[in-house]
Structure formats: structure tokens, C-alpha cells
């Protein structure tokens, strides 16, 4: 039935004319069909409902779409950074050190510079996807909106899981169970799965001797020395005792470049694209790929397994909360050991 050919009574008309703010003017043919004269009697009239008076201020565009990251795209998004870091740590770094370059400069060239590139790449990728350089649009694309109370619980759980220890592990299980309860999840098996995941992490070391026998490469002198310069005696060749400025400098660099660069690129930019391709299983694929990305610094299969456990946990929380902040918080606690080693060196008598 054509609604323009129907003349409803006052009790059945879908629009109450007296609730509409009307302006002066005369009725056009369309408005006469919509509202007969007897309904409009004694009321102000519409300025115009005529189509010819409608003007559009901008062209309506199709909403930007994120491209799914299927297997080939996933291989590129993880493989290119992995190859870059492998080149830096296994060729450029050793050659620079042999040429007399300081550990301080090597640290910035091998870690801070490429991680900063990842940070910038995440911002550019988000802007391209959103077709806008608006910070609000970029923030939405990278899932940097304010976390909900449930997301903060998952952040606490992830922090305990990545930091480790009896108390931290208890916090991880408790906070994750509270998050599931607050979500009112119907997946009751998740409570048991959380506990099993914690037990796997705690007792994976039973396989450490066997997995350490499977080596990807033999750590070079450069590899060992580089990671020995994170305290407690010195930081990249600079004595730590009393050097408080290093704590501030390192904290800012690691939070912005390392954790910020990785989390914005991996969990903010890459994971949402993988979710479109792999659906509910995206977090498993993402976590394993993230651990493989770190092969440049993992000489044995045991190192890779440990990284995979934390990587899968990171991606699980990121996908479940649809928010990047829990990963940022959890990653910070996961890297806290390096910072505490520097604190020990700075405060040593």
C-alpha cells in the first residue's frame, strides 16, 4: 500500500504534527499529500518538503574497509620485520662492533630505530585504512579507545601471566575469572581453560632440557654480549651506579618505541586484519607468528616455546577485548625484568 494514498485519522497517524517544529512558508504538493489540510489547520506550516529545495553539502562515500590479512599477507606482515631484525642482529650489529662502534649506538640502531619504524608504520597503516589522518579515526582503527572495566581485568590477568611467579600467577587466574564472570559468559569451559593455560606455562620447563637441545643457531659473541649489557653493572657500556637519568631515558624509550611500536603494529594494526581472515582462531595464529618473529634472538626451540605461550596469551586478550591497551599493560610487565635489573645497578652502593 502506498502511504501517500492513505488518509489516516488523528489516532492512527504515525507522526504527531504538533510535536514537529515548523517554520513559516507554504505547503508544497508533497507536504499536502503527507499532511492533509484538516490536520495542518491552525498549525504553523513546513518551510518546505519539496525535493528541489534539498541541497547536499558533501558527497556520501562508502565507509573504509580493512583488508583481511590471509596467509600471504600474514607472511609479509610478520616476515618483513623478522628478516629486518635478523639482518640487524646477525650481520650489521657484529660488523659495527668489529668496526669499533659503541654499544650505546648499536642499541639505538638495532632496537630503537626499527621499533620506531614499526610505531610509525602502524600509524600510517591505520590512516590509510581509515582514509583519514584524524587522530580519532586512527585511534579507533588501532583499538586505542578507553578500556572498559572488564578490559582492565584482562589487563591485570595478562600482566600477572607475563610477569610470572606464584603471586602473579594467582593474580592472573583470579583476574581472568573475574573478567569472565563480569562478561556473564555462557562458555563455562573457559574457566577451566584459563587454569589449564596457567599450568602449561608453569610446568613447561619440564621439557626445557629436551627443547634446548634443538637449536636454530649458536649464539655469537656479539649476541651474548649485547644482552649482557642490560645491567646490573652497565647499560650499553655506560656504568649504572648513580646514573638515575638512564632509568628515565630507558623507560621512555621502551614504553614508546618497544612496547608502543610492537603493540600498535601487532595487536593494533595486524591482528584486526587477521581476525577478518581467520575469525575466532586469529589469536592462535597471531600468537605463534609473533613468537616466530622473535627467532632472531631465540637460539633454541625452548626459547620459542616460552615466547609462544606469552604471545598466544597476548593475542587472546587483545582479540577478546577488542582493545590494544591490555596488551600494552601486559607487555610492560613482561619486560619489567630488564628495567628492574637497571634499577639494581643504579641503586647499588
C-alpha angles and dihedrals in degrees: 000000000000108000090208090066093052124088106199123195123246092265096051105038110115094221125056104219094202091061093059120093104231131191133210121277141082131294119258122212093265093054090048090056093046096045117025119218093255091059093047094046112127094006131106111261133234117270088224142328093178116128092223090065094056115104126185117217095202142009115266109239131196114261113259114260128212114232114236115244104225124176098293094045090046090052090052096044092051100027100056095054090042093053091045093054091043089055092047097048101036102038116009098041097050091046092049091050092050088052091056100259112158122250088238092060093042090053091056095044097045101038116011099044098050092041089052088052089054090051092052092043090055091053093047092046091051092049091050092049092049094040087225140091091210109131090222092056093044091048091051092049092051091046094241097143118130109287120243122236089262091052090053089054090053089048090055091047092050092047092054092045094052097041094050135198132111097285094042092048091050089051090050094054095042095047093046092050090049089050092051091047091049090050088053087224119192090207097094091170088070091076090059092042090056091053092047091050090053092050091049090054094047097046101035087098088076086078095044098103093051095043093046089060089065104079130187094190140345111255110248125224088257092053093052095044094047094057091042090064095072093091168240094147100025143353112227092330097317115114110243103205107116093349097130093162089069091063091055093042094047093045092053094045095048095044095048105030106025105032095024093046095047098041096045092047101039106030099021102043111013103038096057089054091050091049089060090053104037104023117198094001094057093100092059093050092043094050094050092046090050091054091049089052087064094056089108088073100030112083096178139043089244090062090050093049092052090050091047092055093054092039093055090048091051094050093043092057092042093052095042095050096035085220133111098207097079089056091050091051094044093046089052091057090044090059094040092103092071091051094047089052089056091047089053090053095046094049096042114119 
